[in-house]
Amino acid sequence: MLLLLLGAPGSGKGTQAKKIAGCLGLIHIASGDLLRDHQTRGTALGLSAQEYMQKGILVPDELVIAMVMERVGSDNYTERGLILDGFPRTIEQAEALEFGLEGNGIDYALFIHVPEPELIRRMSGRLVCRVCQAPHQKGTHVCGNCGGELYQRDDDNLEAVRKRIEVYRDQTAPLIEFYRTQGKLIEVDGYHDVETVEAALIAVLKDHWN
């Protein structure tokens, strides 16, 4: 099973990808985690990507594709299955992914739909743990998972949030029709709480897979 998650920033893709991966035993590859890992290690790819991320601008295709395909190539995804989180973000990336998978294309694209006002509320009030990267809402003082320090990422301030949504509308939203025309799109209402969205995603996946 080869899956990917689509949705605007703040739609809960990362949280749901981890839950689906755990439930179905899939390999989880998150482009955001790959980017931060490269930044932490100070790789050439990471340093180049950091300049774009801090401005709320999409990292150029060639950088993201290089990171993702390097990771995909290191995992035996054909046996366990794979779920991609945050990639592809453009039509060009989607086409590069299909080429890189060498015929073992995506089975389903899961689209988590959340209204824009709710996206802004979620992201502008979001804090992230410095240790495990778990998201929290403002008002929380320490990470509920590991007790780590919380902080607001540069790309989660209000100005950057609005810019990220604008970029999403222009460059990433077209992927919805890209996969819909292929008969691979599955849309789920993401306005609800995490558990409700998770249950809906798992249910619809099992329904389509069976």
C-alpha positions in Angstrom: 0.0 0.0 0.0 1.4 3.4 -1.1 -0.4 6.4 0.4 0.1 10.1 0.7 -1.7 12.8 2.7 -2.9 16.1 1.2 -4.1 19.1 3.1 -3.2 22.7 3.9 -0.7 23.6 6.6 -2.5 23.0 10.0 -4.8 20.4 8.7 -3.2 17.7 10.9 -1.4 15.7 8.2 1.6 14.9 10.4 -0.5 13.7 13.3 -2.7 11.6 11.2 0.1 10.2 9.1 1.8 8.8 12.3 -1.5 7.3 13.5 -2.3 5.6 10.1 1.3 4.3 9.9 1.1 2.8 13.3 -2.3 1.3 12.7 -1.5 -0.2 9.4 2.2 -0.9 9.9 3.4 1.4 7.2 6.7 3.3 6.8 6.1 7.0 7.6 8.1 9.5 5.6 7.5 13.2 6.6 9.1 15.8 4.4 9.1 18.3 7.2 11.0 15.9 9.5 13.5 15.3 6.7 14.0 19.0 6.2 14.6 19.6 9.9 16.9 16.7 10.2 19.1 18.0 7.3 19.1 21.4 9.0 20.1 20.0 12.4 22.9 18.0 10.7 24.0 21.1 8.7 23.9 19.4 5.4 24.1 21.5 2.2 20.5 20.6 1.4 19.3 21.6 4.9 21.1 25.0 4.9 19.6 25.8 1.5 16.1 24.8 2.6 16.2 26.8 5.8 16.2 30.1 4.0 12.9 29.3 2.3 11.2 27.8 5.4 11.8 30.8 7.6 10.0 33.0 5.0 7.1 30.6 4.8 8.0 29.9 1.1 7.9 26.4 -0.4 11.3 24.8 -0.6 12.3 24.4 -4.2 11.3 21.1 -5.8 14.8 19.9 -6.5 15.8 20.1 -2.8 12.7 18.3 -1.5 12.8 15.6 -4.2 16.4 14.9 -3.4 15.7 14.4 0.3 12.6 12.3 -0.1 13.8 10.0 -2.8 17.1 9.4 -0.9 15.0 8.3 2.1 12.5 6.3 0.0 15.4 4.5 -1.6 16.7 3.4 1.8 13.5 1.8 2.9 12.0 -1.5 1.7 8.6 0.2 1.2 7.4 -2.5 -1.3 7.0 -5.0 1.5 5.7 -2.9 4.4 3.9 -0.1 2.5 4.5 3.6 2.7 2.7 6.8 3.7 4.1 10.2 2.6 3.4 13.3 4.7 4.0 16.7 3.2 5.2 15.4 -0.1 4.4 16.0 -3.0 3.4 19.6 -2.7 3.4 20.5 -6.4 2.4 18.9 -9.6 6.1 18.7 -10.6 6.9 16.9 -7.3 4.0 14.4 -7.9 5.3 13.6 -11.4 8.9 13.2 -10.0 7.5 10.9 -7.4 5.8 8.7 -9.9 9.0 8.5 -12.0 11.1 7.7 -8.9 8.7 4.9 -7.8 9.4 3.2 -11.1 5.8 2.0 -11.8 4.9 1.3 -8.2 2.7 4.4 -8.0 0.5 5.9 -5.3 -2.6 3.9 -4.5 -4.6 6.6 -2.7 -4.2 10.3 -1.9 -5.9 11.2 1.4 -7.1 14.8 1.4 -7.9 16.3 4.9 -10.1 19.3 4.3 -10.2 22.1 6.9 -11.7 25.6 6.4 -9.2 28.4 6.2 -10.2 30.4 9.3 -9.7 27.2 11.4 -6.3 26.7 9.8 -5.2 30.2 10.8 -6.5 29.7 14.3 -4.7 26.4 14.7 -1.3 27.4 13.3 -1.0 30.9 14.8 -1.7 29.4 18.3 0.6 26.4 17.8 3.7 25.6 19.9 6.2 22.8 19.1 8.4 20.7 21.4 12.1 21.3 21.0 12.8 17.6 21.8 10.2 15.5 20.0 8.6 18.1 17.7 5.1 17.3 19.0 2.6 20.1 18.4 0.7 21.9 21.3 -1.6 24.9 21.5 -0.7 28.1 23.4 -1.4 27.9 27.1 0.5 24.7 27.4 3.9 25.1 29.2 5.7 21.8 28.7 5.4 19.0 26.2 2.8 16.4 27.2 4.8 13.7 25.5 8.3 14.1 26.9 8.3 17.2 29.1 10.4 19.2 26.7 10.4 23.0 26.2 7.8 24.4 23.8 8.4 27.2 21.3 6.7 28.8 18.3 8.4 28.1 15.0 9.2 31.1 12.8 6.8 29.8 10.1 3.9 29.7 12.7 3.6 33.4 13.4 0.5 35.0 11.9 2.2 36.7 9.0 4.0 33.6 7.9 0.9 31.5 8.4 -1.1 33.6 6.0 1.7 33.4 3.5 1.9 29.6 3.8 -1.8 29.3 3.1 -1.5 31.6 0.1 1.3 29.5 -1.2 -0.7 26.3 -0.6 -3.6 27.7 -2.6 -1.4 28.5 -5.5 1.0 25.6 -5.7 -0.3 22.6 -3.6 -4.1 22.7 -3.9 -4.0 21.8 -7.7 -2.8 18.3 -6.5 -6.3 17.7 -5.3 -7.6 17.7 -8.9 -4.4 15.9 -10.1 -5.3 12.9 -8.0 -9.0 13.2 -8.3 -8.8 12.8 -12.1 -6.7 9.6 -11.5 -9.5 8.2 -9.3 -7.1 8.1 -6.3 -8.4 10.9 -4.1 -10.2 10.2 -0.8 -11.5 13.3 1.0 -12.1 13.5 4.7 -13.5 16.3 6.9 -10.6 17.5 9.1 -12.5 20.1 11.1 -13.2 17.6 13.9 -11.0 16.4 16.8 -8.0 14.2 16.1 -9.6 11.0 17.2 -12.7 11.5 15.0 -10.6 12.4 11.9 -8.4 9.3 12.6 -11.4 7.0 12.7 -12.8 8.5 9.5 -9.5 8.0 7.7 -9.0 4.4 8.8 -12.6 3.5 8.0 -12.5 4.9 4.5 -9.1 3.3 3.8 -10.3 -0.1 4.9 -13.4 0.4 2.8 -11.4 1.3 -0.4 -8.7 -1.3 0.2 -11.2 -4.1 0.6 
